[in-house]
Amino acid sequence: MHSRIDQPPRTLARGSAMVMATLAVLWWLSGAIALGGTVGVAVAVAGPVLGAVFFRLAARRLPGHGEQELYASAAGRFRTTNLVQAGAIAAVIALGNVTGERGWIPGLIAVVVGLHFLPLAGPFARPEYRWVGGLMAALGAAGCGLAVAGAPVSRVLAVVGLGSAAVLWASVVWLLVTADGPPAR
């Protein structure tokens, strides 16, 4: 029997990286599709391949000590944060469509998604969520700046989608480099 002191620290490194790798693919595809043409198709194909590589690396190399317990203790905050995020995204889409200002939608969604990471950093013991959230919100603000400057929706979506994917995959690399050892078996 292990005492609490003998147990490895609880971490969501594996689960976090696997989720980030997967969600990055969605952002990547939205940005790649906006590129259009042969380039867009080639870029789109690369996204799921990169996502699968990062997912596999996370699953094989990152520790998952106490993930279920840590998730259970943070589940309330997770649910609330994601409900607020979903409502805010729906509002952004509705307002963008009602006002005809669709160019703002990708940037504002990235701001919402970025901000949703901030209240999750503490409960999930993932301090990197702060820089992930900050970078995604900043990228979203840059997308809004492109919309204000009159950039077409496709350009805003390409910048925000591909950039957000890059931020999420960077967080996976961060976890791969900084995590504390191999997964518990």
Backbone bond lengths (Angstrom), bond angles and torsions (degrees), N, CA, C in turn:
res aa  C-N    CA-C-N  psi(-1)  N-CA   C-N-CA  omega(-1)  CA-C   N-CA-C  phi
1 M - - - 1.457 - - 1.528 108.38 -
2 H 1.317 115.38 133.61 1.461 121.31 -179.54 1.515 110.19 -93.54
3 S 1.303 115.18 137.30 1.458 118.18 171.62 1.527 107.51 -81.05
4 R 1.315 116.21 164.93 1.475 120.65 -178.91 1.526 110.45 -57.37
5 I 1.315 117.58 -34.49 1.456 121.37 -176.82 1.534 112.46 -70.83
6 D 1.352 116.75 -25.37 1.458 120.84 -179.98 1.524 112.72 -83.31
7 Q 1.318 117.21 -13.92 1.453 120.38 -176.29 1.523 110.20 -81.54
8 P 1.340 115.80 145.68 1.464 118.39 176.61 1.521 109.89 -66.53
9 P 1.326 117.95 156.23 1.461 120.52 179.48 1.535 110.21 -63.87
10 R 1.322 114.91 147.71 1.457 119.35 176.85 1.530 108.48 -70.92
11 T 1.314 115.74 138.34 1.449 119.31 179.91 1.515 109.99 -149.34
12 L 1.293 115.77 146.70 1.461 121.21 174.09 1.520 110.31 -106.94
13 A 1.325 116.89 27.48 1.462 119.62 -176.85 1.519 111.13 -58.46
14 R 1.315 117.98 -49.47 1.458 120.47 -177.08 1.527 110.81 -64.99
15 G 1.310 116.49 -54.09 1.461 120.17 -178.27 1.522 112.26 -60.30
16 S 1.313 116.51 -42.93 1.459 120.87 179.66 1.525 110.85 -61.21
17 A 1.320 116.50 -47.32 1.467 120.31 -178.26 1.524 111.48 -64.99
18 M 1.323 117.00 -38.18 1.457 119.85 179.83 1.531 111.17 -67.00
19 V 1.327 116.97 -40.06 1.463 120.56 177.19 1.522 110.12 -67.05
20 M 1.337 117.69 -44.85 1.466 120.96 179.80 1.528 111.03 -61.27
21 A 1.334 117.08 -41.95 1.464 120.83 179.77 1.522 110.86 -61.61
22 T 1.322 116.24 -39.41 1.466 121.15 -178.96 1.527 111.40 -71.85
23 L 1.321 117.35 -48.10 1.463 120.37 -179.14 1.530 111.77 -65.46
24 A 1.320 116.50 -30.91 1.465 119.78 176.76 1.525 110.95 -60.65
25 V 1.324 116.76 -35.79 1.468 119.84 178.90 1.533 110.24 -61.27
26 L 1.331 116.93 -40.85 1.468 119.63 179.63 1.527 111.63 -63.71
27 W 1.329 115.98 -44.36 1.469 119.97 176.80 1.528 109.69 -62.32
28 W 1.327 116.66 -44.21 1.465 121.81 -178.46 1.528 110.25 -59.24
29 L 1.327 116.30 -47.71 1.466 119.65 -178.19 1.524 111.30 -62.76
30 S 1.326 117.41 -39.88 1.469 119.13 178.75 1.528 110.67 -63.77
31 G 1.318 116.64 -39.75 1.461 119.64 177.88 1.515 112.72 -71.00
32 A 1.324 116.94 -39.90 1.471 121.19 -178.33 1.520 111.30 -67.39
33 I 1.318 116.93 -41.78 1.464 120.78 179.72 1.528 110.07 -61.69
34 A 1.329 116.09 -35.29 1.461 120.21 179.38 1.524 112.12 -65.89
35 L 1.338 117.40 -23.24 1.461 120.16 178.43 1.522 111.26 -67.80
36 G 1.330 115.78 -35.41 1.456 120.29 179.06 1.517 113.07 72.10
37 G 1.296 115.22 169.72 1.455 122.28 175.48 1.520 114.46 63.24
38 T 1.313 114.78 -164.61 1.462 122.38 -178.79 1.527 111.68 -64.16
39 V 1.316 116.18 -38.02 1.470 120.13 178.72 1.525 109.53 -62.41
40 G 1.319 116.80 -44.86 1.456 120.70 179.50 1.519 112.15 -60.44
41 V 1.324 116.28 -40.76 1.470 120.14 178.89 1.523 110.08 -65.48
42 A 1.322 117.29 -46.16 1.466 120.82 -179.47 1.532 110.88 -61.96
43 V 1.316 116.00 -43.80 1.466 120.34 179.19 1.532 109.50 -65.98
44 A 1.327 116.85 -40.39 1.462 120.39 179.71 1.522 111.12 -61.51
45 V 1.305 117.87 -41.38 1.471 121.71 -179.76 1.528 110.50 -64.37
46 A 1.309 117.57 -35.40 1.470 120.95 -178.62 1.525 112.34 -66.39
47 G 1.325 117.46 -30.93 1.463 121.22 -175.93 1.521 114.36 -60.16
48 P 1.325 118.43 -55.14 1.469 118.92 178.84 1.530 112.77 -62.18
49 V 1.320 116.91 -31.33 1.471 119.68 177.47 1.526 109.33 -65.80
50 L 1.331 116.65 -49.25 1.471 120.06 177.54 1.525 110.80 -60.31
51 G 1.321 116.04 -44.54 1.464 119.96 179.54 1.520 111.85 -58.78
52 A 1.326 116.78 -43.21 1.474 120.82 179.80 1.521 111.19 -65.07
53 V 1.329 116.76 -39.37 1.476 120.03 178.11 1.530 109.91 -63.40
54 F 1.327 116.94 -48.56 1.469 119.99 -179.86 1.526 111.69 -64.09
55 F 1.335 116.97 -39.72 1.460 120.91 178.89 1.528 110.16 -61.70
56 R 1.303 115.45 -46.57 1.484 120.22 -179.14 1.530 111.02 -64.02
57 L 1.321 117.25 -44.16 1.471 120.07 178.05 1.527 110.55 -60.35
58 A 1.319 116.55 -43.66 1.468 120.27 179.66 1.525 110.61 -62.51
59 A 1.318 116.69 -45.74 1.465 120.89 -177.87 1.521 111.71 -63.13
60 R 1.312 116.99 -35.37 1.462 120.64 -175.24 1.531 113.87 -89.62
61 R 1.316 117.64 -30.26 1.469 119.34 -169.72 1.514 116.16 -110.48
62 L 1.321 117.79 -14.19 1.465 118.18 -174.48 1.520 112.11 -100.02
63 P 1.319 115.78 146.07 1.464 119.89 178.70 1.522 110.69 -74.31
64 G 1.303 114.74 150.65 1.455 120.05 177.64 1.510 111.47 -130.64
65 H 1.329 116.20 30.64 1.465 121.70 -177.81 1.523 111.35 -56.57
66 G 1.316 116.66 118.63 1.461 121.02 173.39 1.516 115.45 68.48
67 E 1.334 117.91 21.93 1.460 119.91 -177.93 1.519 112.54 -58.61
68 Q 1.319 117.50 -43.84 1.460 119.85 -177.64 1.524 111.52 -63.29
69 E 1.323 116.43 -42.24 1.456 119.92 179.90 1.531 111.60 -66.04
70 L 1.324 115.44 -42.56 1.458 119.44 -179.52 1.525 110.51 -66.03
71 Y 1.314 116.98 -42.31 1.460 119.83 177.33 1.528 110.24 -62.03
72 A 1.318 116.79 -45.00 1.470 120.07 -179.47 1.524 110.95 -58.49
73 S 1.332 116.88 -39.72 1.461 119.13 -178.40 1.532 112.27 -72.66
74 A 1.333 117.09 -21.72 1.466 120.80 -178.63 1.525 112.51 -106.21
75 A 1.322 117.59 3.68 1.465 121.30 -172.90 1.524 113.02 -59.12
76 G 1.324 118.15 -39.27 1.464 120.68 -179.97 1.520 111.83 -62.04
77 R 1.311 116.20 -48.01 1.470 120.41 178.71 1.527 110.22 -63.72
78 F 1.323 116.61 -40.20 1.461 122.08 179.52 1.533 110.46 -60.21
79 R 1.328 116.76 -48.89 1.468 120.75 -179.40 1.526 111.30 -61.93
80 T 1.315 115.97 -48.20 1.460 120.11 -178.58 1.524 111.19 -61.44
81 T 1.311 116.25 -47.55 1.465 120.98 -179.24 1.520 110.92 -60.55
82 N 1.313 117.15 -42.53 1.455 119.65 -178.52 1.525 112.89 -73.70
83 L 1.323 117.46 -30.62 1.468 119.16 173.78 1.532 110.70 -66.24
84 V 1.331 116.30 -43.03 1.464 120.28 177.19 1.526 109.54 -63.11
85 Q 1.333 116.80 -43.47 1.466 121.17 178.62 1.532 110.60 -59.47
86 A 1.320 117.38 -47.51 1.466 120.66 -179.15 1.529 111.03 -61.64
87 G 1.335 116.66 -42.38 1.458 119.97 177.98 1.518 112.01 -63.60
88 A 1.323 116.35 -41.55 1.467 120.12 180.00 1.527 110.99 -67.05
89 I 1.318 117.59 -39.03 1.467 120.47 177.68 1.521 110.22 -65.03
90 A 1.323 117.05 -43.50 1.470 120.38 177.73 1.531 110.40 -60.66
91 A 1.330 117.00 -41.15 1.465 120.80 179.05 1.529 110.89 -64.84
92 V 1.323 117.09 -42.01 1.471 121.11 178.45 1.527 109.99 -60.13
93 I 1.320 116.87 -46.67 1.465 120.74 -178.63 1.528 110.41 -64.55
94 A 1.325 116.52 -45.53 1.460 120.39 180.00 1.528 110.86 -61.71
95 L 1.315 117.09 -48.84 1.468 120.20 -178.52 1.530 111.83 -64.39
96 G 1.339 116.07 -40.62 1.462 119.27 178.63 1.512 111.90 -62.11
97 N 1.319 116.44 -38.71 1.458 120.03 179.95 1.527 112.53 -76.22
98 V 1.324 116.99 -41.02 1.471 120.58 179.71 1.521 111.00 -64.18
99 T 1.325 116.87 -40.49 1.465 120.24 -178.14 1.525 112.97 -85.44
100 G 1.324 116.66 -10.52 1.461 119.49 -177.47 1.520 113.32 78.77
101 E 1.301 116.91 9.23 1.470 122.28 -178.58 1.531 110.20 -98.91
102 R 1.310 116.05 60.75 1.466 121.09 -175.71 1.528 112.98 -67.19
103 G 1.290 117.66 -22.84 1.463 121.45 179.48 1.521 113.37 -62.65
104 W 1.318 116.24 -22.65 1.460 120.91 179.36 1.531 112.47 -80.04
105 I 1.323 116.78 -22.03 1.466 120.69 -171.40 1.529 113.03 -57.77
106 P 1.337 120.81 -51.74 1.475 118.70 -177.69 1.529 112.83 -60.16
107 G 1.324 116.39 -43.55 1.458 119.67 -178.82 1.523 112.63 -65.04
108 L 1.328 115.87 -44.14 1.464 118.43 -179.29 1.525 111.80 -68.56
109 I 1.325 117.51 -34.11 1.465 119.03 175.50 1.523 109.90 -64.20
110 A 1.328 117.69 -41.70 1.469 119.87 177.83 1.529 111.14 -63.43
111 V 1.329 117.53 -36.86 1.469 120.21 176.09 1.525 109.53 -62.37
112 V 1.326 116.88 -47.60 1.472 120.91 -179.89 1.522 110.49 -60.24
113 V 1.319 116.57 -48.45 1.468 120.22 -179.02 1.528 109.97 -62.90
114 G 1.319 116.88 -42.82 1.465 119.81 178.19 1.522 111.68 -59.71
115 L 1.324 116.09 -46.83 1.466 119.51 -178.96 1.527 112.38 -65.31
116 H 1.320 117.43 -28.68 1.469 119.31 -178.95 1.526 112.07 -66.28
117 F 1.330 117.55 -22.64 1.467 120.09 178.53 1.531 112.36 -70.52
118 L 1.305 117.35 -30.60 1.468 120.65 -172.01 1.527 113.83 -59.98
119 P 1.341 120.01 -49.06 1.467 118.23 179.69 1.533 113.95 -73.27
120 L 1.322 117.50 -7.46 1.472 120.19 179.64 1.526 113.01 -93.54
121 A 1.316 117.59 -13.76 1.468 120.71 -176.66 1.526 112.09 -59.55
122 G 1.318 117.47 -46.87 1.461 121.24 -178.57 1.515 113.94 -68.35
123 P 1.334 118.07 -56.79 1.463 119.46 -176.80 1.527 113.70 -60.47
124 F 1.326 116.68 -31.85 1.468 119.72 179.70 1.526 112.45 -93.22
125 A 1.319 117.85 1.85 1.466 122.37 -180.00 1.523 111.08 54.19
126 R 1.316 116.80 42.61 1.461 122.74 179.88 1.529 108.25 -125.10
127 P 1.331 117.63 82.86 1.464 119.85 -178.34 1.524 113.63 -60.84
128 E 1.339 117.57 -24.38 1.464 118.69 178.69 1.523 112.32 -66.12
129 Y 1.334 118.08 -16.35 1.467 119.73 175.34 1.526 110.58 -59.47
130 R 1.322 117.12 -26.69 1.471 119.54 179.57 1.523 110.94 -66.51
131 W 1.345 117.42 -47.27 1.463 117.36 179.74 1.518 111.59 -75.00
132 V 1.313 118.17 -31.87 1.471 120.13 174.68 1.528 108.81 -60.96
133 G 1.331 116.62 -49.54 1.451 120.66 179.76 1.514 112.60 -61.74
134 G 1.325 116.18 -43.60 1.461 119.96 179.55 1.516 112.52 -63.34
135 L 1.334 116.65 -43.00 1.466 120.15 179.38 1.530 111.71 -66.77
136 M 1.327 116.10 -41.34 1.465 117.68 179.23 1.526 111.06 -66.81
137 A 1.327 117.59 -40.54 1.465 120.20 178.15 1.535 110.19 -64.24
138 A 1.328 117.31 -40.69 1.464 120.67 178.01 1.532 110.89 -65.20
139 L 1.311 115.95 -40.76 1.461 120.14 177.33 1.534 109.95 -63.26
140 G 1.332 115.80 -41.30 1.458 119.44 176.20 1.522 111.82 -61.87
141 A 1.325 116.31 -41.21 1.469 119.88 177.45 1.527 110.68 -62.84
142 A 1.332 116.97 -38.41 1.462 120.62 176.21 1.528 110.35 -63.68
143 G 1.331 116.59 -38.71 1.457 120.34 175.95 1.519 111.62 -62.49
144 C 1.323 116.23 -40.26 1.466 120.27 176.16 1.526 110.43 -63.42
145 G 1.332 115.80 -38.20 1.462 119.99 176.53 1.520 111.77 -62.00
146 L 1.336 116.30 -39.60 1.465 119.93 176.19 1.529 110.60 -62.93
147 A 1.347 115.58 -40.99 1.465 119.39 179.20 1.528 110.66 -63.02
148 V 1.321 117.10 -42.37 1.464 121.22 178.71 1.530 110.13 -62.31
149 A 1.332 116.20 -36.94 1.458 120.83 -179.30 1.530 112.29 -75.19
150 G 1.338 116.79 -4.17 1.457 119.91 176.77 1.514 115.58 92.93
151 A 1.332 116.79 12.82 1.464 119.71 178.42 1.527 109.42 -64.12
152 P 1.325 116.69 146.12 1.462 118.27 176.80 1.532 111.06 -66.18
153 V 1.333 115.20 155.02 1.459 120.92 -179.54 1.530 110.29 -54.62
154 S 1.325 117.04 -38.70 1.467 119.79 -178.44 1.525 111.49 -61.01
155 R 1.309 118.25 -38.72 1.471 120.58 179.25 1.530 110.59 -69.20
156 V 1.336 115.98 -43.51 1.472 120.01 178.55 1.526 109.35 -60.24
157 L 1.323 116.70 -46.36 1.459 121.38 -179.28 1.518 111.76 -63.92
158 A 1.320 117.55 -40.23 1.471 120.41 178.33 1.528 110.86 -62.78
159 V 1.313 116.63 -46.80 1.470 120.43 -178.84 1.526 110.96 -65.15
160 V 1.324 116.17 -48.64 1.466 120.22 -176.78 1.526 110.76 -69.96
161 G 1.323 117.81 -43.67 1.465 120.71 -177.96 1.519 112.68 -65.28
162 L 1.332 116.70 -51.65 1.467 119.59 -179.49 1.526 110.97 -67.54
163 G 1.320 116.61 -38.59 1.467 120.21 178.79 1.520 112.48 -65.40
164 S 1.330 116.99 -42.33 1.466 120.27 178.79 1.524 110.79 -64.40
165 A 1.323 116.72 -40.20 1.464 120.01 176.41 1.526 110.06 -60.51
166 A 1.321 116.23 -43.27 1.465 119.86 179.88 1.534 111.11 -61.69
167 V 1.324 117.28 -40.57 1.474 120.59 178.47 1.527 109.89 -63.14
168 L 1.326 117.04 -46.35 1.466 120.06 -179.17 1.523 111.61 -64.54
169 W 1.325 117.25 -41.87 1.475 119.26 177.18 1.527 111.29 -67.93
170 A 1.324 117.15 -32.73 1.469 119.21 175.11 1.521 110.43 -62.28
171 S 1.331 117.29 -35.59 1.466 119.31 178.22 1.526 110.62 -67.16
172 V 1.323 117.47 -33.73 1.469 120.59 176.28 1.527 109.43 -65.62
173 V 1.315 116.47 -45.53 1.474 120.21 177.94 1.522 109.37 -60.38
174 W 1.322 117.07 -43.77 1.470 121.53 177.85 1.522 110.33 -54.97
175 L 1.329 116.35 -48.10 1.460 120.34 -179.85 1.529 111.37 -64.63
176 L 1.308 116.84 -39.76 1.475 120.03 179.00 1.522 111.14 -62.67
177 V 1.317 116.31 -36.21 1.467 121.07 -177.59 1.526 112.16 -80.85
178 T 1.326 117.34 -33.52 1.466 120.01 -172.18 1.525 115.20 -104.81
179 A 1.316 118.26 -9.37 1.480 120.46 -175.73 1.522 111.46 -64.76
180 D 1.322 114.01 156.84 1.461 120.22 -173.59 1.535 113.95 -94.72
181 G 1.318 115.84 66.20 1.451 118.82 170.43 1.512 115.44 97.90
182 P 1.330 114.95 -179.62 1.458 121.24 -176.32 1.524 111.30 -73.51
183 P 1.328 116.41 162.66 1.462 119.16 179.94 1.516 112.42 -65.06
184 A 1.317 115.32 147.86 1.463 120.63 176.03 1.508 108.85 -72.72
185 R 1.290 117.06 142.55 1.474 121.43 179.77 1.506 109.55 -114.03
